[in-house]
Amino acid sequence: MKMVVAIIRPEVLNGVLEALFKAEVRGLSISRVQGHGGETERVETYRGITVKMELSEKVRLEIGVSDHFVEPTVQTIIRAARTGEVGDGKIFVLPVEKVYRIRTGEEDTAAVTPVF
């Protein structure tokens, strides 16, 4: 089991969610976050004052998947989120030691595998 964590642009979120649904990847959490990576610093004028904008708005997706869903999940996110510009984001795949589904008490793979 793995936790796929993707940091993406907010404007591509709907396309990513639609692509994940079509790929039968279910069960995810979404958070609005701020961060910076390879983007160049932006300088904006706010109320007559020049301000260096260091953080960009991003969206963080967290998806718990069975091992065989890792690659399809990652590839789906890459295809749907890629604009080709700096700041498209990152995907992290982390090991998961244990998962419990609260509603049924199922554990591990049974707790992360989609219910049809």
BABA-738885 format. One record per residue: residue in one letter; y, x, z of N, C-alpha, C in turn. Coordinates in nm, 4 decimals. Layout:
<rs>
<rest: A n_Y: Y n_X: X n_Z: Z ca_Y: Y ca_X: X ca_Z: Z c_Y: Y c_X: X c_Z: Z> .
...
</rs>
This chain:
<rs>
<rest: M n_Y: -0.1171 n_X: 0.0846 n_Z: 0.0000 ca_Y: 0.0000 ca_X: 0.0000 ca_Z: 0.0000 c_Y: 0.1231 c_X: 0.0890 c_Z: 0.0000> .
<rest: K n_Y: 0.2259 n_X: 0.0405 n_Z: -0.0676 ca_Y: 0.3492 ca_X: 0.1169 ca_Z: -0.0798 c_Y: 0.4684 c_X: 0.0245 c_Z: -0.0612> .
<rest: M n_Y: 0.5805 n_X: 0.0846 n_Z: -0.0236 ca_Y: 0.7089 ca_X: 0.0157 ca_Z: -0.0194 c_Y: 0.7919 c_X: 0.0755 c_Z: -0.1320> .
<rest: V n_Y: 0.8291 n_X: -0.0081 n_Z: -0.2275 ca_Y: 0.9150 ca_X: 0.0350 ca_Z: -0.3367 c_Y: 1.0575 c_X: -0.0020 c_Z: -0.2969> .
<rest: V n_Y: 1.1432 n_X: 0.0983 n_Z: -0.2879 ca_Y: 1.2835 ca_X: 0.0781 ca_Z: -0.2532 c_Y: 1.3662 c_X: 0.1193 c_Z: -0.3736> .
<rest: A n_Y: 1.4423 n_X: 0.0251 n_Z: -0.4270 ca_Y: 1.5250 ca_X: 0.0526 ca_Z: -0.5443 c_Y: 1.6710 c_X: 0.0282 c_Z: -0.5092> .
<rest: I n_Y: 1.7559 n_X: 0.1214 n_Z: -0.5470 ca_Y: 1.9002 ca_X: 0.1076 ca_Z: -0.5328 c_Y: 1.9538 c_X: 0.0919 c_Z: -0.6749> .
<rest: I n_Y: 2.0121 n_X: -0.0254 n_Z: -0.7044 ca_Y: 2.0544 ca_X: -0.0557 ca_Z: -0.8406 c_Y: 2.1978 c_X: -0.1083 c_Z: -0.8439> .
<rest: R n_Y: 2.2515 n_X: -0.1197 n_Z: -0.9640 ca_Y: 2.3842 ca_X: -0.1778 ca_Z: -0.9838 c_Y: 2.3780 c_X: -0.3290 c_Z: -0.9573> .
<rest: P n_Y: 2.4801 n_X: -0.3849 n_Z: -0.8929 ca_Y: 2.4781 ca_X: -0.5295 ca_Z: -0.8664 c_Y: 2.4757 c_X: -0.6132 c_Z: -0.9937> .
<rest: E n_Y: 2.5380 n_X: -0.5642 n_Z: -1.0994 ca_Y: 2.5455 ca_X: -0.6440 ca_Z: -1.2227 c_Y: 2.4130 c_X: -0.6553 c_Z: -1.2970> .
<rest: V n_Y: 2.3139 n_X: -0.5732 n_Z: -1.2626 ca_Y: 2.1832 ca_X: -0.5834 ca_Z: -1.3285 c_Y: 2.0811 c_X: -0.6581 c_Z: -1.2428> .
<rest: L n_Y: 2.1221 n_X: -0.7036 n_Z: -1.1235 ca_Y: 2.0282 ca_X: -0.7658 ca_Z: -1.0303 c_Y: 1.9546 c_X: -0.8847 c_Z: -1.0907> .
<rest: N n_Y: 2.0251 n_X: -0.9773 n_Z: -1.1527 ca_Y: 1.9580 ca_X: -1.0961 ca_Z: -1.2072 c_Y: 1.8537 c_X: -1.0596 c_Z: -1.3119> .
<rest: G n_Y: 1.8850 n_X: -0.9645 n_Z: -1.3976 ca_Y: 1.7882 ca_X: -0.9206 ca_Z: -1.4978 c_Y: 1.6662 c_X: -0.8559 c_Z: -1.4357> .
<rest: V n_Y: 1.6871 n_X: -0.7781 n_Z: -1.3296 ca_Y: 1.5752 ca_X: -0.7136 ca_Z: -1.2595 c_Y: 1.4876 c_X: -0.8186 c_Z: -1.1926> .
<rest: L n_Y: 1.5501 n_X: -0.9156 n_Z: -1.1256 ca_Y: 1.4722 ca_X: -1.0207 ca_Z: -1.0593 c_Y: 1.3902 c_X: -1.1005 c_Z: -1.1603> .
<rest: E n_Y: 1.4491 n_X: -1.1330 n_Z: -1.2740 ca_Y: 1.3767 ca_X: -1.2072 ca_Z: -1.3787 c_Y: 1.2597 c_X: -1.1243 c_Z: -1.4317> .
<rest: A n_Y: 1.2822 n_X: -0.9959 n_Z: -1.4543 ca_Y: 1.1759 ca_X: -0.9089 ca_Z: -1.5052 c_Y: 1.0632 c_X: -0.8945 c_Z: -1.4034> .
<rest: L n_Y: 1.0966 n_X: -0.8813 n_Z: -1.2750 ca_Y: 0.9934 ca_X: -0.8718 ca_Z: -1.1714 c_Y: 0.9118 c_X: -1.0000 c_Z: -1.1642> .
<rest: F n_Y: 0.9781 n_X: -1.1149 n_Z: -1.1770 ca_Y: 0.9074 ca_X: -1.2430 ca_Z: -1.1750 c_Y: 0.8088 c_X: -1.2506 c_Z: -1.2921> .
<rest: K n_Y: 0.8526 n_X: -1.2099 n_Z: -1.4108 ca_Y: 0.7652 ca_X: -1.2111 ca_Z: -1.5290 c_Y: 0.6481 c_X: -1.1143 c_Z: -1.5141> .
<rest: A n_Y: 0.6703 n_X: -1.0046 n_Z: -1.4385 ca_Y: 0.5636 ca_X: -0.9062 ca_Z: -1.4147 c_Y: 0.4742 c_X: -0.9461 c_Z: -1.2978> .
<rest: E n_Y: 0.4974 n_X: -1.0664 n_Z: -1.2431 ca_Y: 0.4199 ca_X: -1.1220 ca_Z: -1.1322 c_Y: 0.4304 c_X: -1.0396 c_Z: -1.0045> .
<rest: V n_Y: 0.5453 n_X: -0.9738 n_Z: -0.9867 ca_Y: 0.5736 ca_X: -0.9031 ca_Z: -0.8624 c_Y: 0.6520 c_X: -1.0001 c_Z: -0.7749> .
<rest: R n_Y: 0.5969 n_X: -1.0334 n_Z: -0.6594 ca_Y: 0.6580 ca_X: -1.1326 ca_Z: -0.5713 c_Y: 0.6862 c_X: -1.0716 c_Z: -0.4345> .
<rest: G n_Y: 0.7738 n_X: -1.1350 n_Z: -0.3621 ca_Y: 0.8015 ca_X: -1.0962 ca_Z: -0.2250 c_Y: 0.8893 c_X: -0.9732 c_Z: -0.2163> .
<rest: L n_Y: 1.0189 n_X: -0.9943 n_Z: -0.2038 ca_Y: 1.1086 ca_X: -0.8817 ca_Z: -0.1934 c_Y: 1.2259 c_X: -0.9165 c_Z: -0.1037> .
<rest: S n_Y: 1.2951 n_X: -0.8144 n_Z: -0.0583 ca_Y: 1.4167 ca_X: -0.8308 ca_Z: 0.0206 c_Y: 1.5310 c_X: -0.7661 c_Z: -0.0553> .
<rest: I n_Y: 1.6486 n_X: -0.8259 n_Z: -0.0449 ca_Y: 1.7671 ca_X: -0.7751 ca_Z: -0.1144 c_Y: 1.8781 c_X: -0.7554 c_Z: -0.0121> .
<rest: S n_Y: 1.9439 n_X: -0.6405 n_Z: -0.0186 ca_Y: 2.0579 ca_X: -0.6109 ca_Z: 0.0679 c_Y: 2.1707 c_X: -0.5552 c_Z: -0.0182> .
<rest: R n_Y: 2.2917 n_X: -0.5905 n_Z: 0.0162 ca_Y: 2.4076 ca_X: -0.5282 ca_Z: -0.0479 c_Y: 2.4403 c_X: -0.4024 c_Z: 0.0317> .
<rest: V n_Y: 2.4548 n_X: -0.2898 n_Z: -0.0386 ca_Y: 2.4808 ca_X: -0.1624 ca_Z: 0.0265 c_Y: 2.5931 c_X: -0.0898 c_Z: -0.0467> .
<rest: Q n_Y: 2.6414 n_X: 0.0161 n_Z: 0.0126 ca_Y: 2.7388 ca_X: 0.1041 ca_Z: -0.0506 c_Y: 2.6826 c_X: 0.2441 c_Z: -0.0499> .
<rest: G n_Y: 2.7165 n_X: 0.3213 n_Z: -0.1516 ca_Y: 2.6694 ca_X: 0.4579 ca_Z: -0.1545 c_Y: 2.7305 c_X: 0.5340 c_Z: -0.2695> .
<rest: H n_Y: 2.6917 n_X: 0.6597 n_Z: -0.2797 ca_Y: 2.7342 ca_X: 0.7385 ca_Z: -0.3943 c_Y: 2.6261 c_X: 0.8393 c_Z: -0.4262> .
<rest: G n_Y: 2.6250 n_X: 0.8790 n_Z: -0.5498 ca_Y: 2.5265 ca_X: 0.9755 ca_Z: -0.5961 c_Y: 2.5935 c_X: 1.0655 c_Z: -0.6973> .
<rest: G n_Y: 2.5539 n_X: 1.0525 n_Z: -0.8224 ca_Y: 2.6076 ca_X: 1.1390 ca_Z: -0.9269 c_Y: 2.7367 c_X: 1.0894 c_Z: -0.9887> .
<rest: E n_Y: 2.7866 n_X: 0.9751 n_Z: -0.9450 ca_Y: 2.9089 ca_X: 0.9234 ca_Z: -1.0045 c_Y: 3.0260 c_X: 1.0163 c_Z: -0.9730> .
<rest: T n_Y: 3.1188 n_X: 1.0249 n_Z: -1.0677 ca_Y: 3.2397 ca_X: 1.1013 ca_Z: -1.0403 c_Y: 3.3292 c_X: 1.0183 c_Z: -0.9505> .
<rest: E n_Y: 3.4132 n_X: 1.0858 n_Z: -0.8762 ca_Y: 3.5021 ca_X: 1.0145 ca_Z: -0.7859 c_Y: 3.6025 c_X: 0.9327 c_Z: -0.8653> .
<rest: R n_Y: 3.6278 n_X: 0.8114 n_Z: -0.8191 ca_Y: 3.7277 ca_X: 0.7245 ca_Z: -0.8813 c_Y: 3.8549 c_X: 0.7321 c_Z: -0.7991> .
<rest: V n_Y: 3.9657 n_X: 0.7309 n_Z: -0.8668 ca_Y: 4.0941 ca_X: 0.7255 ca_Z: -0.7979 c_Y: 4.1622 c_X: 0.5975 c_Z: -0.8425> .
<rest: E n_Y: 4.2011 n_X: 0.5142 n_Z: -0.7464 ca_Y: 4.2672 ca_X: 0.3878 ca_Z: -0.7768 c_Y: 4.3973 c_X: 0.3791 c_Z: -0.6986> .
<rest: T n_Y: 4.4882 n_X: 0.2978 n_Z: -0.7515 ca_Y: 4.6124 ca_X: 0.2735 ca_Z: -0.6806 c_Y: 4.6030 c_X: 0.1384 c_Z: -0.6128> .
<rest: Y n_Y: 4.6233 n_X: 0.1374 n_Z: -0.4821 ca_Y: 4.6164 ca_X: 0.0154 ca_Z: -0.4028 c_Y: 4.7473 c_X: 0.0013 c_Z: -0.3265> .
<rest: R n_Y: 4.8231 n_X: -0.1026 n_Z: -0.3593 ca_Y: 4.9531 ca_X: -0.1285 ca_Z: -0.2962 c_Y: 5.0438 c_X: -0.0064 c_Z: -0.2993> .
<rest: G n_Y: 5.0451 n_X: 0.0586 n_Z: -0.4151 ca_Y: 5.1339 ca_X: 0.1726 ca_Z: -0.4334 c_Y: 5.0839 c_X: 0.3028 c_Z: -0.3766> .
<rest: I n_Y: 4.9648 n_X: 0.3021 n_Z: -0.3172 ca_Y: 4.9092 ca_X: 0.4233 ca_Z: -0.2576 c_Y: 4.7871 c_X: 0.4646 c_Z: -0.3389> .
<rest: T n_Y: 4.7772 n_X: 0.5918 n_Z: -0.3718 ca_Y: 4.6611 ca_X: 0.6421 ca_Z: -0.4441 c_Y: 4.5469 c_X: 0.6627 c_Z: -0.3450> .
<rest: V n_Y: 4.4335 n_X: 0.6001 n_Z: -0.3759 ca_Y: 4.3176 ca_X: 0.6034 ca_Z: -0.2867 c_Y: 4.1983 c_X: 0.6581 c_Z: -0.3631> .
<rest: K n_Y: 4.1256 n_X: 0.7512 n_Z: -0.3009 ca_Y: 4.0031 ca_X: 0.8033 ca_Z: -0.3619 c_Y: 3.8886 c_X: 0.7121 c_Z: -0.3198> .
<rest: M n_Y: 3.8229 n_X: 0.6487 n_Z: -0.4179 ca_Y: 3.7116 ca_X: 0.5581 ca_Z: -0.3914 c_Y: 3.5834 c_X: 0.6407 c_Z: -0.3934> .
<rest: E n_Y: 3.5208 n_X: 0.6578 n_Z: -0.2764 ca_Y: 3.4031 ca_X: 0.7437 ca_Z: -0.2682 c_Y: 3.2718 c_X: 0.6673 c_Z: -0.2703> .
<rest: L n_Y: 3.2730 n_X: 0.5401 n_Z: -0.2319 ca_Y: 3.1489 ca_X: 0.4639 ca_Z: -0.2251 c_Y: 3.1483 c_X: 0.3544 c_Z: -0.3307> .
<rest: S n_Y: 3.0326 n_X: 0.3329 n_Z: -0.3911 ca_Y: 3.0157 ca_X: 0.2275 ca_Z: -0.4914 c_Y: 2.9300 c_X: 0.1157 c_Z: -0.4334> .
<rest: E n_Y: 2.9579 n_X: -0.0058 n_Z: -0.4760 ca_Y: 2.8747 ca_X: -0.1196 ca_Z: -0.4366 c_Y: 2.7409 c_X: -0.1089 c_Z: -0.5088> .
<rest: K n_Y: 2.6326 n_X: -0.1276 n_Z: -0.4367 ca_Y: 2.4968 ca_X: -0.1239 ca_Z: -0.4923 c_Y: 2.4154 c_X: -0.2362 c_Z: -0.4299> .
<rest: V n_Y: 2.2968 n_X: -0.2567 n_Z: -0.4834 ca_Y: 2.2024 ca_X: -0.3532 ca_Z: -0.4282 c_Y: 2.0737 c_X: -0.2776 c_Z: -0.3971> .
<rest: R n_Y: 2.0176 n_X: -0.3036 n_Z: -0.2797 ca_Y: 1.8924 ca_X: -0.2392 ca_Z: -0.2383 c_Y: 1.7818 c_X: -0.3442 c_Z: -0.2406> .
<rest: L n_Y: 1.6778 n_X: -0.3160 n_Z: -0.3165 ca_Y: 1.5588 ca_X: -0.4015 ca_Z: -0.3218 c_Y: 1.4484 c_X: -0.3307 c_Z: -0.2444> .
<rest: E n_Y: 1.3768 n_X: -0.4064 n_Z: -0.1627 ca_Y: 1.2597 ca_X: -0.3537 ca_Z: -0.0929 c_Y: 1.1423 c_X: -0.4445 c_Z: -0.1268> .
<rest: I n_Y: 1.0374 n_X: -0.3839 n_Z: -0.1815 ca_Y: 0.9232 ca_X: -0.4613 ca_Z: -0.2283 c_Y: 0.7960 c_X: -0.3960 c_Z: -0.1772> .
<rest: G n_Y: 0.7202 n_X: -0.4673 n_Z: -0.0945 ca_Y: 0.5905 ca_X: -0.4190 ca_Z: -0.0483 c_Y: 0.4844 c_X: -0.4584 c_Z: -0.1493> .
<rest: V n_Y: 0.4101 n_X: -0.3593 n_Z: -0.2002 ca_Y: 0.3111 ca_X: -0.3873 ca_Z: -0.3044 c_Y: 0.1787 c_X: -0.3175 c_Z: -0.2754> .
<rest: S n_Y: 0.0726 n_X: -0.3743 n_Z: -0.3323 ca_Y: -0.0579 ca_X: -0.3082 ca_Z: -0.3304 c_Y: -0.0506 c_X: -0.1874 c_Z: -0.4235> .
<rest: D n_Y: -0.1402 n_X: -0.0927 n_Z: -0.4045 ca_Y: -0.1360 ca_X: 0.0306 ca_Z: -0.4835 c_Y: -0.1353 c_X: 0.0048 c_Z: -0.6340> .
<rest: H n_Y: -0.2134 n_X: -0.0923 n_Z: -0.6810 ca_Y: -0.2193 ca_X: -0.1155 ca_Z: -0.8253 c_Y: -0.0933 c_X: -0.1836 c_Z: -0.8798> .
<rest: F n_Y: -0.0049 n_X: -0.2335 n_Z: -0.7938 ca_Y: 0.1209 ca_X: -0.2942 ca_Z: -0.8376 c_Y: 0.2356 c_X: -0.1934 c_Z: -0.8396> .
<rest: V n_Y: 0.2146 n_X: -0.0714 n_Z: -0.7890 ca_Y: 0.3240 ca_X: 0.0250 ca_Z: -0.7787 c_Y: 0.3813 c_X: 0.0586 c_Z: -0.9162> .
<rest: E n_Y: 0.2985 n_X: 0.1059 n_Z: -1.0061 ca_Y: 0.3481 ca_X: 0.1501 ca_Z: -1.1370 c_Y: 0.4102 c_X: 0.0353 c_Z: -1.2171> .
<rest: P n_Y: 0.3457 n_X: -0.0827 n_Z: -1.2261 ca_Y: 0.4120 ca_X: -0.1928 ca_Z: -1.2977 c_Y: 0.5465 c_X: -0.2314 c_Z: -1.2349> .
<rest: T n_Y: 0.5554 n_X: -0.2268 n_Z: -1.1028 ca_Y: 0.6803 ca_X: -0.2612 ca_Z: -1.0344 c_Y: 0.7888 c_X: -0.1603 c_Z: -1.0686> .
<rest: V n_Y: 0.7574 n_X: -0.0327 n_Z: -1.0583 ca_Y: 0.8542 ca_X: 0.0729 ca_Z: -1.0866 c_Y: 0.8999 c_X: 0.0666 c_Z: -1.2325> .
<rest: Q n_Y: 0.8058 n_X: 0.0546 n_Z: -1.3248 ca_Y: 0.8413 ca_X: 0.0518 ca_Z: -1.4671 c_Y: 0.9251 c_X: -0.0716 c_Z: -1.5021> .
<rest: T n_Y: 0.8953 n_X: -0.1845 n_Z: -1.4397 ca_Y: 0.9728 ca_X: -0.3069 ca_Z: -1.4634 c_Y: 1.1166 c_X: -0.2881 c_Z: -1.4171> .
<rest: I n_Y: 1.1352 n_X: -0.2303 n_Z: -1.3001 ca_Y: 1.2707 ca_X: -0.2068 ca_Z: -1.2486 c_Y: 1.3457 c_X: -0.1097 c_Z: -1.3390> .
<rest: I n_Y: 1.2803 n_X: -0.0022 n_Z: -1.3798 ca_Y: 1.3457 ca_X: 0.0962 ca_Z: -1.4671 c_Y: 1.3920 c_X: 0.0309 c_Z: -1.5970> .
<rest: R n_Y: 1.3037 n_X: -0.0462 n_Z: -1.6607 ca_Y: 1.3401 ca_X: -0.1113 ca_Z: -1.7878 c_Y: 1.4564 c_X: -0.2085 c_Z: -1.7705> .
<rest: A n_Y: 1.4539 n_X: -0.2862 n_Z: -1.6631 ca_Y: 1.5550 ca_X: -0.3907 ca_Z: -1.6450 c_Y: 1.6875 c_X: -0.3373 c_Z: -1.5903> .
<rest: A n_Y: 1.6845 n_X: -0.2269 n_Z: -1.5173 ca_Y: 1.8059 ca_X: -0.1779 ca_Z: -1.4510 c_Y: 1.8781 c_X: -0.0676 c_Z: -1.5278> .
<rest: R n_Y: 1.8137 n_X: -0.0096 n_Z: -1.6275 ca_Y: 1.8725 ca_X: 0.1055 ca_Z: -1.6970 c_Y: 1.9857 c_X: 0.0627 c_Z: -1.7898> .
<rest: T n_Y: 2.1024 n_X: 0.1243 n_Z: -1.7694 ca_Y: 2.2145 ca_X: 0.1067 ca_Z: -1.8624 c_Y: 2.2386 c_X: 0.2345 c_Z: -1.9400> .
<rest: G n_Y: 2.1843 n_X: 0.3456 n_Z: -1.8899 ca_Y: 2.2063 ca_X: 0.4747 ca_Z: -1.9536 c_Y: 2.3294 c_X: 0.5467 c_Z: -1.9008> .
<rest: E n_Y: 2.3992 n_X: 0.4851 n_Z: -1.8090 ca_Y: 2.5195 ca_X: 0.5441 ca_Z: -1.7505 c_Y: 2.4882 c_X: 0.6049 c_Z: -1.6140> .
<rest: V n_Y: 2.5720 n_X: 0.6992 n_Z: -1.5727 ca_Y: 2.5601 ca_X: 0.7560 ca_Z: -1.4383 c_Y: 2.5785 c_X: 0.6425 c_Z: -1.3384> .
<rest: G n_Y: 2.4951 n_X: 0.6387 n_Z: -1.2347 ca_Y: 2.5070 ca_X: 0.5349 ca_Z: -1.1335 c_Y: 2.4069 c_X: 0.4221 c_Z: -1.1492> .
<rest: D n_Y: 2.3087 n_X: 0.4376 n_Z: -1.2384 ca_Y: 2.2063 ca_X: 0.3337 ca_Z: -1.2559 c_Y: 2.1205 c_X: 0.3165 c_Z: -1.1311> .
<rest: G n_Y: 2.1075 n_X: 0.4214 n_Z: -1.0494 ca_Y: 2.0359 ca_X: 0.4067 ca_Z: -0.9234 c_Y: 1.9142 c_X: 0.4946 c_Z: -0.9117> .
<rest: K n_Y: 1.8355 n_X: 0.4652 n_Z: -0.8099 ca_Y: 1.7144 ca_X: 0.5412 ca_Z: -0.7789 c_Y: 1.6053 c_X: 0.4457 c_Z: -0.7329> .
<rest: I n_Y: 1.4804 n_X: 0.4916 n_Z: -0.7456 ca_Y: 1.3650 ca_X: 0.4182 ca_Z: -0.6923 c_Y: 1.2857 c_X: 0.5151 c_Z: -0.6056> .
<rest: F n_Y: 1.2538 n_X: 0.4702 n_Z: -0.4852 ca_Y: 1.1731 ca_X: 0.5490 ca_Z: -0.3924 c_Y: 1.0427 c_X: 0.4739 c_Z: -0.3670> .
<rest: V n_Y: 0.9320 n_X: 0.5452 n_Z: -0.3662 ca_Y: 0.8021 ca_X: 0.4856 ca_Z: -0.3352 c_Y: 0.7544 c_X: 0.5509 c_Z: -0.2062> .
<rest: L n_Y: 0.7398 n_X: 0.4681 n_Z: -0.1025 ca_Y: 0.7053 ca_X: 0.5177 ca_Z: 0.0302 c_Y: 0.5691 c_X: 0.4647 c_Z: 0.0738> .
<rest: P n_Y: 0.4912 n_X: 0.5453 n_Z: 0.1463 ca_Y: 0.3638 ca_X: 0.4954 ca_Z: 0.1968 c_Y: 0.3866 c_X: 0.3915 c_Z: 0.3069> .
<rest: V n_Y: 0.2966 n_X: 0.2954 n_Z: 0.3137 ca_Y: 0.3011 ca_X: 0.1928 ca_Z: 0.4182 c_Y: 0.1711 c_X: 0.2014 c_Z: 0.4962> .
<rest: E n_Y: 0.1831 n_X: 0.2143 n_Z: 0.6254 ca_Y: 0.0654 ca_X: 0.2318 ca_Z: 0.7096 c_Y: -0.0068 c_X: 0.1002 c_Z: 0.7356> .
<rest: K n_Y: 0.0673 n_X: -0.0057 n_Z: 0.7633 ca_Y: 0.0056 ca_X: -0.1324 ca_Z: 0.8005 c_Y: 0.1004 c_X: -0.2457 c_Z: 0.7652> .
<rest: V n_Y: 0.0442 n_X: -0.3590 n_Z: 0.7206 ca_Y: 0.1227 ca_X: -0.4786 ca_Z: 0.6886 c_Y: 0.0522 c_X: -0.5997 c_Z: 0.7481> .
<rest: Y n_Y: 0.1306 n_X: -0.6898 n_Z: 0.8051 ca_Y: 0.0776 ca_X: -0.8158 ca_Z: 0.8572 c_Y: 0.1574 c_X: -0.9303 c_Z: 0.7978> .
<rest: R n_Y: 0.0898 n_X: -1.0332 n_Z: 0.7520 ca_Y: 0.1577 ca_X: -1.1558 ca_Z: 0.7110 c_Y: 0.1616 c_X: -1.2454 c_Z: 0.8340> .
<rest: I n_Y: 0.2797 n_X: -1.2776 n_Z: 0.8793 ca_Y: 0.2962 ca_X: -1.3532 ca_Z: 1.0037 c_Y: 0.2330 c_X: -1.4917 c_Z: 0.9940> .
<rest: R n_Y: 0.2546 n_X: -1.5611 n_Z: 0.8827 ca_Y: 0.2072 ca_X: -1.6994 ca_Z: 0.8686 c_Y: 0.0564 c_X: -1.7125 c_Z: 0.8839> .
<rest: T n_Y: -0.0202 n_X: -1.6201 n_Z: 0.8236 ca_Y: -0.1662 ca_X: -1.6352 ca_Z: 0.8216 c_Y: -0.2406 c_X: -1.5313 c_Z: 0.9047> .
<rest: G n_Y: -0.1713 n_X: -1.4254 n_Z: 0.9424 ca_Y: -0.2380 ca_X: -1.3177 ca_Z: 1.0140 c_Y: -0.3096 c_X: -1.2203 c_Z: 0.9223> .
<rest: E n_Y: -0.2987 n_X: -1.2408 n_Z: 0.7896 ca_Y: -0.3625 ca_X: -1.1484 ca_Z: 0.6959 c_Y: -0.3053 c_X: -1.0087 c_Z: 0.7147> .
<rest: E n_Y: -0.3873 n_X: -0.9096 n_Z: 0.6808 ca_Y: -0.3458 ca_X: -0.7713 ca_Z: 0.6978 c_Y: -0.3580 c_X: -0.6935 c_Z: 0.5676> .
<rest: D n_Y: -0.2806 n_X: -0.5885 n_Z: 0.5603 ca_Y: -0.2851 ca_X: -0.4890 ca_Z: 0.4545 c_Y: -0.2739 c_X: -0.5499 c_Z: 0.3143> .
<rest: T n_Y: -0.3670 n_X: -0.5187 n_Z: 0.2239 ca_Y: -0.3559 ca_X: -0.5637 ca_Z: 0.0852 c_Y: -0.3456 c_X: -0.7153 c_Z: 0.0739> .
<rest: A n_Y: -0.4193 n_X: -0.7881 n_Z: 0.1553 ca_Y: -0.4136 ca_X: -0.9341 ca_Z: 0.1509 c_Y: -0.2756 c_X: -0.9864 c_Z: 0.1888> .
<rest: A n_Y: -0.2013 n_X: -0.9073 n_Z: 0.2670 ca_Y: -0.0688 ca_X: -0.9500 ca_Z: 0.3113 c_Y: 0.0400 c_X: -0.9198 c_Z: 0.2086> .
<rest: V n_Y: 0.0155 n_X: -0.8294 n_Z: 0.1139 ca_Y: 0.1175 ca_X: -0.7975 ca_Z: 0.0139 c_Y: 0.0834 c_X: -0.8452 c_Z: -0.1263> .
<rest: T n_Y: -0.0422 n_X: -0.8797 n_Z: -0.1503 ca_Y: -0.0834 ca_X: -0.9276 ca_Z: -0.2817 c_Y: -0.0249 c_X: -1.0662 c_Z: -0.3044> .
<rest: P n_Y: 0.0282 n_X: -1.0922 n_Z: -0.4239 ca_Y: 0.0880 ca_X: -1.2238 ca_Z: -0.4492 c_Y: -0.0100 c_X: -1.3383 c_Z: -0.4260> .
<rest: V n_Y: 0.0410 n_X: -1.4486 n_Z: -0.3755 ca_Y: -0.0378 ca_X: -1.5689 ca_Z: -0.3541 c_Y: -0.0128 c_X: -1.6617 c_Z: -0.4724> .
<rest: F n_Y: -0.1169 n_X: -1.7021 n_Z: -0.5446 ca_Y: -0.0999 ca_X: -1.7900 ca_Z: -0.6617 c_Y: -0.1514 c_X: -1.9274 c_Z: -0.6322> .
</rs>
